[in-house]
């Protein structure tokens, strides 16, 4: 197994010691020579590389485009040249934008609200083109608010769940941007991993974009209530101004994932939160 990642994130620290069978290549998806080296001799690609964060993309749209859209194009071109069998691409629920229809179904019109969402949609379109024009099997998985152990809570762009947990474990109330009534389809990382593995071999999946989610939505206020119950605390949130580009409500239809991948989410929000809180307690 081969991993291509930008070590400036620090996410792969000590990975080679922990998993000696993985070859780690330090570099950027935007660098075609590095990508060519990474794909040589590879049969399947799970393309998770991206510059995350809606807010960061608004601040630096060109950097986000280069990493996400151009980087994906580089990877697809290299995969086609060396004869990779299939590429599974990590897309995002953000491509739907803030349209009021719920749940989000894959046939709906995309209305991205941020450069991040636009770059993820561009990656999907490139995947479809490489499947249609070159015969490269590609599958795009639209992740909905993935969470779990090892998420970095320290970045200003960090996801809401690790930020809430680490604040509460340190005795501080969490901050909610907006009124807390915005809702999300939180998806535990184990279910996302399973969906990726299924997408590598599912016969009807090439060329498709598929939601990966639980098919439920929970407000941030409810999320805080669950964490208070799990942790035995009683924190009230600090409210701050809503962030530009954030979507108000997000919920997926999981019908296509079930039909094309045979994928059913197994971990409930509460169970996933319990596992994640336990991990942060042990590694705090």
Phi, psi and omega in degrees: 000141184234137181240129173250121180207157176273110186291351180295340178284337182075006186287339184253024181302130178064016181298320182295328177288323183283324185228080188294346180275358180260128174268124182255126177249120179277127180169189184238144174297337179283350180260107188297325180295318179294319179296317178303317179295320184291327185269349183300124178078009183266140179265315181234146177235127169257103189269095180257355187288134179190163166262111185278177172092119173298312183299316180297324180292327177292324179284329183219074183295325182292318178296321178294317179298316182299314183289317189268306183281305180295322178298319178293319177299317176303314183294317180295318180297317179293319180299319178295318183296323185263358175083034175300141183285318182203143175243126174253120189254132177276102175262200189210147175296344181297342181296336181288335183077211187245033177295146188284342184293131176225146354286163179284125177249148190299336181280351182295152177296135177276134179224069183300143182251000183214159175301327177300310180298318179296321180292324178291321177294321177300320177298319176299315182296320176297321177300316180296319180295317180292331175289315184285318187274327187242353180079009176285124179288123179227145175226129178254125179252119180271102182285140175246104170045067181287139177215164177157184179303153174078000174294142183278116180270355191274338183287149175293346179259012186296152177291161190293320186293311177296329177294314178300310186297312183292324176297314183292323178294332178270005176088018182243146176290143179284156178261133175248127177271111187106200185267358179084356180269357173294146187237153183222153175262086185286133188231123183287143188300326180300321178292325178292319177299314180299319179298320178298316182294321177294324182293341180291335186230354182299123188291331183265005188274331184305134181090352186264156167249130192227128174293137173237107187194179178271341183082019178231160174228146183224138177286161177293330176294320176293321176303315179296320177300316179297316180294321176301318180294316181294321186266354180070034181243178180217046182288141168258144184283158165264129182262137177231170182298144177299149184266142181298135176090350180290142178274143183286309182226143181217126176206137185258150160274129181258013185296316183292322178298322178292318184285316184273326185252345189067029186264128174232124177297139185249339187252119178289165178302313182297314180297318178297320177295320179299316178296319183289317176300315180301319180295315181292329176295319183282339184241015181287000000 
